[in-house]
Amino acid sequence: MKKQLAKALEISVETLNYWVISYALSSMTLVFRAEWPFVVFFASEVWLLGRYYEKITAVLNSRKWAVLVCALVFAAFVLFVSQVGLVQGSVAPFSKL
């Protein structure tokens, strides 16, 4: 029971971490959508999803369950973003802040 609780806690922390970082990267991707840094932020999002999958696979010891968890978490994130939205704005030089 203790081991299952530890796994659930680790998955919860990793999921929260994934959501926060992915939200920030998605917002930055949107801000830079017409400039070259877009590629960097988009690649970071792909890397983050791969890292999340690897971590969940290691915790669950099952690729099948890890794919299911990742798909559900990604779908929930997309639903969250579609309801809340992303941070939008423009890049301002530090001298104007």
N, CA, C and O atoms as a GROMACS GRO file, in nm:
protein
  388
    1MET      N    1   0.082  -0.119   0.000
    1MET     CA    2   0.000   0.000   0.000
    1MET      C    3   0.087   0.126   0.000
    1MET      O    4   0.059   0.223  -0.071
    2LYS      N    5   0.194   0.122   0.081
    2LYS     CA    6   0.283   0.238   0.089
    2LYS      C    7   0.352   0.263  -0.044
    2LYS      O    8   0.374   0.377  -0.085
    3LYS      N    9   0.387   0.152  -0.113
    3LYS     CA   10   0.454   0.164  -0.242
    3LYS      C   11   0.361   0.225  -0.347
    3LYS      O   12   0.404   0.306  -0.428
    4GLN      N   13   0.234   0.185  -0.345
    4GLN     CA   14   0.137   0.241  -0.439
    4GLN      C   15   0.114   0.389  -0.413
    4GLN      O   16   0.100   0.468  -0.506
    5LEU      N   17   0.109   0.426  -0.286
    5LEU     CA   18   0.091   0.566  -0.250
    5LEU      C   19   0.211   0.649  -0.297
    5LEU      O   20   0.196   0.761  -0.346
    6ALA      N   21   0.331   0.592  -0.281
    6ALA     CA   22   0.451   0.662  -0.326
    6ALA      C   23   0.451   0.680  -0.478
    6ALA      O   24   0.488   0.785  -0.529
    7LYS      N   25   0.407   0.576  -0.550
    7LYS     CA   26   0.398   0.586  -0.696
    7LYS      C   27   0.295   0.690  -0.738
    7LYS      O   28   0.320   0.770  -0.828
    8ALA      N   29   0.180   0.688  -0.672
    8ALA     CA   30   0.075   0.786  -0.704
    8ALA      C   31   0.123   0.928  -0.677
    8ALA      O   32   0.096   1.019  -0.755
    9LEU      N   33   0.194   0.947  -0.567
    9LEU     CA   34   0.247   1.079  -0.534
    9LEU      C   35   0.352   1.123  -0.637
    9LEU      O   36   0.353   1.239  -0.680
   10GLU      N   37   0.438   1.031  -0.676
   10GLU     CA   38   0.541   1.065  -0.775
   10GLU      C   39   0.479   1.100  -0.911
   10GLU      O   40   0.522   1.195  -0.976
   11ILE      N   41   0.378   1.024  -0.952
   11ILE     CA   42   0.309   1.053  -1.078
   11ILE      C   43   0.238   1.188  -1.069
   11ILE      O   44   0.238   1.265  -1.165
   12SER      N   45   0.177   1.216  -0.954
   12SER     CA   46   0.108   1.344  -0.936
   12SER      C   47   0.205   1.462  -0.945
   12SER      O   48   0.175   1.562  -1.010
   13VAL      N   49   0.319   1.450  -0.880
   13VAL     CA   50   0.418   1.557  -0.883
   13VAL      C   51   0.473   1.575  -1.024
   13VAL      O   52   0.487   1.688  -1.072
   14GLU      N   53   0.504   1.465  -1.092
   14GLU     CA   54   0.553   1.474  -1.230
   14GLU      C   55   0.449   1.535  -1.323
   14GLU      O   56   0.483   1.612  -1.412
   15THR      N   57   0.322   1.500  -1.301
   15THR     CA   58   0.215   1.554  -1.384
   15THR      C   59   0.199   1.704  -1.362
   15THR      O   60   0.185   1.780  -1.458
   16LEU      N   61   0.202   1.747  -1.238
   16LEU     CA   62   0.193   1.890  -1.209
   16LEU      C   63   0.311   1.964  -1.270
   16LEU      O   64   0.295   2.072  -1.328
   17ASN      N   65   0.429   1.908  -1.255
   17ASN     CA   66   0.550   1.966  -1.313
   17ASN      C   67   0.536   1.975  -1.465
   17ASN      O   68   0.570   2.078  -1.524
   18TYR      N   69   0.488   1.869  -1.528
   18TYR     CA   70   0.468   1.869  -1.674
   18TYR      C   71   0.370   1.978  -1.715
   18TYR      O   72   0.395   2.051  -1.810
   19TRP      N   73   0.258   1.990  -1.643
   19TRP     CA   74   0.156   2.090  -1.678
   19TRP      C   75   0.211   2.232  -1.668
   19TRP      O   76   0.189   2.312  -1.758
   20VAL      N   77   0.281   2.262  -1.560
   20VAL     CA   78   0.332   2.398  -1.539
   20VAL      C   79   0.434   2.434  -1.647
   20VAL      O   80   0.427   2.541  -1.708
   21ILE      N   81   0.530   2.345  -1.669
   21ILE     CA   82   0.634   2.374  -1.768
   21ILE      C   83   0.575   2.377  -1.909
   21ILE      O   84   0.610   2.463  -1.989
   22SER      N   85   0.485   2.284  -1.938
   22SER     CA   86   0.424   2.280  -2.070
   22SER      C   87   0.339   2.404  -2.096
   22SER      O   88   0.335   2.455  -2.208
   23TYR      N   89   0.271   2.453  -1.993
   23TYR     CA   90   0.191   2.575  -2.008
   23TYR      C   91   0.281   2.694  -2.041
   23TYR      O   92   0.249   2.775  -2.128
   24ALA      N   93   0.393   2.704  -1.971
   24ALA     CA   94   0.487   2.814  -1.997
   24ALA      C   95   0.547   2.803  -2.137
   24ALA      O   96   0.557   2.902  -2.209
   25LEU      N   97   0.587   2.682  -2.175
   25LEU     CA   98   0.645   2.663  -2.308
   25LEU      C   99   0.542   2.689  -2.419
   25LEU      O  100   0.576   2.747  -2.522
   26SER      N  101   0.419   2.645  -2.398
   26SER     CA  102   0.314   2.669  -2.497
   26SER      C  103   0.287   2.818  -2.513
   26SER      O  104   0.267   2.866  -2.624
   27SER      N  105   0.287   2.889  -2.402
   27SER     CA  106   0.267   3.034  -2.409
   27SER      C  107   0.381   3.101  -2.484
   27SER      O  108   0.358   3.190  -2.566
   28MET      N  109   0.503   3.060  -2.457
   28MET     CA  110   0.617   3.119  -2.526
   28MET      C  111   0.618   3.081  -2.674
   28MET      O  112   0.657   3.161  -2.758
   29THR      N  113   0.575   2.960  -2.705
   29THR     CA  114   0.564   2.919  -2.845
   29THR      C  115   0.466   3.008  -2.918
   29THR      O  116   0.489   3.046  -3.033
   30LEU      N  117   0.356   3.041  -2.852
   30LEU     CA  118   0.256   3.129  -2.913
   30LEU      C  119   0.312   3.270  -2.934
   30LEU      O  120   0.287   3.332  -3.037
   31VAL      N  121   0.386   3.319  -2.836
   31VAL     CA  122   0.443   3.454  -2.847
   31VAL      C  123   0.542   3.461  -2.964
   31VAL      O  124   0.546   3.560  -3.038
   32PHE      N  125   0.623   3.356  -2.980
   32PHE     CA  126   0.727   3.356  -3.084
   32PHE      C  127   0.686   3.283  -3.211
   32PHE      O  128   0.772   3.240  -3.287
   33ARG      N  129   0.557   3.268  -3.237
   33ARG     CA  130   0.511   3.186  -3.349
   33ARG      C  131   0.562   3.232  -3.485
   33ARG      O  132   0.566   3.150  -3.578
   34ALA      N  133   0.600   3.355  -3.501
   34ALA     CA  134   0.647   3.405  -3.631
   34ALA      C  135   0.797   3.432  -3.632
   34ALA      O  136   0.847   3.496  -3.724
   35GLU      N  137   0.869   3.386  -3.530
   35GLU     CA  138   1.012   3.413  -3.521
   35GLU      C  139   1.087   3.282  -3.499
   35GLU      O  140   1.026   3.179  -3.471
   36TRP      N  141   1.218   3.286  -3.512
   36TRP     CA  142   1.298   3.164  -3.502
   36TRP      C  143   1.296   3.098  -3.364
   36TRP      O  144   1.310   2.976  -3.359
   37PRO      N  145   1.281   3.170  -3.251
   37PRO     CA  146   1.277   3.100  -3.122
   37PRO      C  147   1.159   3.003  -3.109
   37PRO      O  148   1.157   2.919  -3.019
   38PHE      N  149   1.061   3.014  -3.198
   38PHE     CA  150   0.949   2.920  -3.200
   38PHE      C  151   1.000   2.776  -3.203
   38PHE      O  152   0.948   2.689  -3.133
   39VAL      N  153   1.101   2.752  -3.286
   39VAL     CA  154   1.154   2.617  -3.302
   39VAL      C  155   1.211   2.566  -3.170
   39VAL      O  156   1.191   2.450  -3.134
   40VAL      N  157   1.280   2.651  -3.098
   40VAL     CA  158   1.340   2.612  -2.970
   40VAL      C  159   1.232   2.576  -2.868
   40VAL      O  160   1.242   2.473  -2.801
   41PHE      N  161   1.130   2.659  -2.857
   41PHE     CA  162   1.024   2.632  -2.760
   41PHE      C  163   0.941   2.510  -2.799
   41PHE      O  164   0.900   2.433  -2.713
   42PHE      N  165   0.915   2.493  -2.929
   42PHE     CA  166   0.840   2.376  -2.973
   42PHE      C  167   0.919   2.248  -2.948
   42PHE      O  168   0.863   2.148  -2.903
   43ALA      N  169   1.049   2.251  -2.979
   43ALA     CA  170   1.134   2.135  -2.953
   43ALA      C  171   1.140   2.104  -2.804
   43ALA      O  172   1.146   1.987  -2.765
   44SER      N  173   1.139   2.206  -2.721
   44SER     CA  174   1.139   2.186  -2.576
   44SER      C  175   1.010   2.119  -2.530
   44SER      O  176   1.012   2.036  -2.439
   45GLU      N  177   0.899   2.153  -2.593
   45GLU     CA  178   0.772   2.089  -2.560
   45GLU      C  179   0.775   1.940  -2.595
   45GLU      O  180   0.728   1.856  -2.518
   46VAL      N  181   0.831   1.909  -2.712
   46VAL     CA  182   0.841   1.769  -2.753
   46VAL      C  183   0.934   1.693  -2.659
   46VAL      O  184   0.902   1.581  -2.617
   47TRP      N  185   1.048   1.753  -2.623
   47TRP     CA  186   1.141   1.691  -2.530
   47TRP      C  187   1.075   1.667  -2.395
   47TRP      O  188   1.094   1.562  -2.334
   48LEU      N  189   0.998   1.765  -2.348
   48LEU     CA  190   0.931   1.754  -2.218
   48LEU      C  191   0.832   1.638  -2.217
   48LEU      O  192   0.824   1.564  -2.119
   49LEU      N  193   0.756   1.622  -2.324
   49LEU     CA  194   0.662   1.511  -2.332
   49LEU      C  195   0.735   1.377  -2.331
   49LEU      O  196   0.690   1.282  -2.267
   50GLY      N  197   0.847   1.368  -2.401
   50GLY     CA  198   0.928   1.246  -2.400
   50GLY      C  199   0.985   1.216  -2.263
   50GLY      O  200   0.986   1.101  -2.220
   51ARG      N  201   1.031   1.318  -2.195
   51ARG     CA  202   1.084   1.300  -2.059
   51ARG      C  203   0.976   1.256  -1.963
   51ARG      O  204   0.999   1.170  -1.878
   52TYR      N  205   0.857   1.314  -1.977
   52TYR     CA  206   0.743   1.277  -1.892
   52TYR      C  207   0.707   1.130  -1.916
   52TYR      O  208   0.682   1.055  -1.821
   53TYR      N  209   0.704   1.089  -2.043
   53TYR     CA  210   0.673   0.950  -2.076
   53TYR      C  211   0.776   0.855  -2.014
   53TYR      O  212   0.739   0.753  -1.957
   54GLU      N  213   0.904   0.888  -2.026
   54GLU     CA  214   1.009   0.804  -1.969
   54GLU      C  215   0.994   0.792  -1.818
   54GLU      O  216   1.011   0.683  -1.763
   55LYS      N  217   0.964   0.901  -1.752
   55LYS     CA  218   0.949   0.899  -1.606
   55LYS      C  219   0.829   0.813  -1.565
   55LYS      O  220   0.839   0.734  -1.471
   56ILE      N  221   0.717   0.829  -1.635
   56ILE     CA  222   0.597   0.751  -1.602
   56ILE      C  223   0.622   0.603  -1.631
   56ILE      O  224   0.577   0.517  -1.555
   57THR      N  225   0.693   0.573  -1.740
   57THR     CA  226   0.726   0.434  -1.771
   57THR      C  227   0.812   0.374  -1.660
   57THR      O  228   0.792   0.259  -1.622
   58ALA      N  229   0.907   0.449  -1.610
   58ALA     CA  230   0.994   0.400  -1.503
   58ALA      C  231   0.915   0.376  -1.374
   58ALA      O  232   0.941   0.280  -1.302
   59VAL      N  233   0.821   0.464  -1.345
   59VAL     CA  234   0.743   0.450  -1.222
   59VAL      C  235   0.646   0.332  -1.232
   59VAL      O  236   0.632   0.255  -1.137
   60LEU      N  237   0.579   0.319  -1.345
   60LEU     CA  238   0.477   0.215  -1.361
   60LEU      C  239   0.532   0.081  -1.408
   60LEU      O  240   0.464  -0.021  -1.396
   61ASN      N  241   0.654   0.080  -1.460
   61ASN     CA  242   0.715  -0.042  -1.515
   61ASN      C  243   0.630  -0.105  -1.624
   61ASN      O  244   0.630  -0.227  -1.640
   62SER      N  245   0.559  -0.023  -1.699
   62SER     CA  246   0.473  -0.072  -1.806
   62SER      C  247   0.458   0.037  -1.911
   62SER      O  248   0.409   0.146  -1.883
   63ARG      N  249   0.500   0.006  -2.034
   63ARG     CA  250   0.487   0.105  -2.141
   63ARG      C  251   0.342   0.126  -2.179
   63ARG      O  252   0.301   0.236  -2.214
   64LYS      N  253   0.263   0.018  -2.171
   64LYS     CA  254   0.122   0.027  -2.208
   64LYS      C  255   0.048   0.124  -2.116
   64LYS      O  256  -0.027   0.210  -2.164
   65TRP      N  257   0.068   0.111  -1.985
   65TRP     CA  258   0.001   0.201  -1.890
   65TRP      C  259   0.058   0.342  -1.899
   65TRP      O  260  -0.014   0.440  -1.881
   66ALA      N  261   0.187   0.352  -1.928
   66ALA     CA  262   0.248   0.484  -1.941
   66ALA      C  263   0.191   0.560  -2.060
   66ALA      O  264   0.167   0.680  -2.052
   67VAL      N  265   0.168   0.490  -2.171
   67VAL     CA  266   0.108   0.554  -2.289
   67VAL      C  267  -0.032   0.602  -2.254
   67VAL      O  268  -0.071   0.713  -2.291
   68LEU      N  269  -0.108   0.520  -2.183
   68LEU     CA  270  -0.244   0.558  -2.144
   68LEU      C  271  -0.243   0.680  -2.052
   68LEU      O  272  -0.320   0.774  -2.073
   69VAL      N  273  -0.156   0.679  -1.952
   69VAL     CA  274  -0.148   0.792  -1.859
   69VAL      C  275  -0.105   0.919  -1.933
   69VAL      O  276  -0.163   1.025  -1.912
   70CYS      N  277  -0.004   0.908  -2.018
   70CYS     CA  278   0.043   1.025  -2.093
   70CYS      C  279  -0.066   1.080  -2.185
   70CYS      O  280  -0.083   1.201  -2.196
   71ALA      N  281  -0.139   0.990  -2.250
   71ALA     CA  282  -0.246   1.035  -2.339
   71ALA      C  283  -0.356   1.106  -2.260
   71ALA      O  284  -0.406   1.210  -2.304
   72LEU      N  285  -0.392   1.053  -2.144
   72LEU     CA  286  -0.495   1.116  -2.062
   72LEU      C  287  -0.448   1.251  -2.008
   72LEU      O  288  -0.524   1.348  -2.009
   73VAL      N  289  -0.325   1.258  -1.963
   73VAL     CA  290  -0.270   1.383  -1.910
   73VAL      C  291  -0.260   1.487  -2.021
   73VAL      O  292  -0.291   1.604  -1.999
   74PHE      N  293  -0.215   1.446  -2.139
   74PHE     CA  294  -0.205   1.540  -2.252
   74PHE      C  295  -0.344   1.590  -2.293
   74PHE      O  296  -0.362   1.708  -2.320
   75ALA      N  297  -0.441   1.498  -2.299
   75ALA     CA  298  -0.578   1.538  -2.334
   75ALA      C  299  -0.635   1.634  -2.231
   75ALA      O  300  -0.702   1.732  -2.266
   76ALA      N  301  -0.609   1.607  -2.103
   76ALA     CA  302  -0.656   1.696  -1.997
   76ALA      C  303  -0.588   1.832  -2.008
   76ALA      O  304  -0.651   1.935  -1.984
   77PHE      N  305  -0.459   1.834  -2.044
   77PHE     CA  306  -0.388   1.960  -2.060
   77PHE      C  307  -0.446   2.041  -2.176
   77PHE      O  308  -0.465   2.162  -2.165
   78VAL      N  309  -0.473   1.974  -2.287
   78VAL     CA  310  -0.532   2.043  -2.403
   78VAL      C  311  -0.670   2.099  -2.366
   78VAL      O  312  -0.703   2.211  -2.405
   79LEU      N  313  -0.749   2.022  -2.293
   79LEU     CA  314  -0.880   2.069  -2.248
   79LEU      C  315  -0.865   2.190  -2.156
   79LEU      O  316  -0.939   2.288  -2.168
   80PHE      N  317  -0.768   2.184  -2.064
   80PHE     CA  318  -0.741   2.295  -1.973
   80PHE      C  319  -0.704   2.421  -2.051
   80PHE      O  320  -0.756   2.530  -2.024
   81VAL      N  321  -0.613   2.407  -2.147
   81VAL     CA  322  -0.568   2.522  -2.225
   81VAL      C  323  -0.682   2.577  -2.311
   81VAL      O  324  -0.693   2.698  -2.329
   82SER      N  325  -0.766   2.488  -2.363
   82SER     CA  326  -0.878   2.537  -2.445
   82SER      C  327  -0.980   2.614  -2.362
   82SER      O  328  -1.049   2.701  -2.414
   83GLN      N  329  -0.991   2.582  -2.233
   83GLN     CA  330  -1.085   2.652  -2.146
   83GLN      C  331  -1.025   2.779  -2.085
   83GLN      O  332  -1.092   2.882  -2.077
   84VAL      N  333  -0.900   2.771  -2.043
   84VAL     CA  334  -0.835   2.883  -1.975
   84VAL      C  335  -0.764   2.976  -2.073
   84VAL      O  336  -0.768   3.098  -2.058
   85GLY      N  337  -0.701   2.918  -2.174
   85GLY     CA  338  -0.625   2.997  -2.270
   85GLY      C  339  -0.478   3.005  -2.232
   85GLY      O  340  -0.438   2.962  -2.124
   86LEU      N  341  -0.400   3.059  -2.322
   86LEU     CA  342  -0.258   3.076  -2.298
   86LEU      C  343  -0.228   3.222  -2.270
   86LEU      O  344  -0.307   3.310  -2.303
   87VAL      N  345  -0.114   3.247  -2.209
   87VAL     CA  346  -0.070   3.384  -2.186
   87VAL      C  347  -0.028   3.441  -2.320
   87VAL      O  348   0.055   3.383  -2.390
   88GLN      N  349  -0.087   3.553  -2.356
   88GLN     CA  350  -0.052   3.616  -2.484
   88GLN      C  351   0.008   3.752  -2.457
   88GLN      O  352  -0.027   3.820  -2.361
   89GLY      N  353   0.097   3.789  -2.541
   89GLY     CA  354   0.161   3.919  -2.524
   89GLY      C  355   0.265   3.937  -2.631
   89GLY      O  356   0.267   3.866  -2.732
   90SER      N  357   0.350   4.031  -2.609
   90SER     CA  358   0.457   4.055  -2.705
   90SER      C  359   0.588   4.066  -2.628
   90SER      O  360   0.590   4.091  -2.508
   91VAL      N  361   0.694   4.047  -2.700
   91VAL     CA  362   0.826   4.056  -2.640
   91VAL      C  363   0.864   4.203  -2.632
   91VAL      O  364   0.860   4.274  -2.732
   92ALA      N  365   0.902   4.247  -2.514
   92ALA     CA  366   0.942   4.386  -2.493
   92ALA      C  367   1.089   4.389  -2.451
   92ALA      O  368   1.129   4.311  -2.364
   93PRO      N  369   1.168   4.476  -2.509
   93PRO     CA  370   1.307   4.489  -2.467
   93PRO      C  371   1.316   4.533  -2.320
   93PRO      O  372   1.227   4.603  -2.270
   94PHE      N  373   1.421   4.492  -2.252
   94PHE     CA  374   1.438   4.528  -2.112
   94PHE      C  375   1.448   4.679  -2.093
   94PHE      O  376   1.411   4.732  -1.988
   95SER      N  377   1.498   4.747  -2.191
   95SER     CA  378   1.514   4.892  -2.178
   95SER      C  379   1.379   4.965  -2.172
   95SER      O  380   1.372   5.078  -2.124
   96LYS      N  381   1.272   4.900  -2.219
   96LYS     CA  382   1.140   4.964  -2.217
   96LYS      C  383   1.056   4.921  -2.098
   96LYS      O  384   0.943   4.968  -2.082
   97LEU      N  385   1.108   4.833  -2.016
   97LEU     CA  386   1.030   4.785  -1.902
   97LEU      C  387   1.038   4.876  -1.784
   97LEU      O  388   0.978   4.848  -1.681
   0.00000   0.00000   0.00000
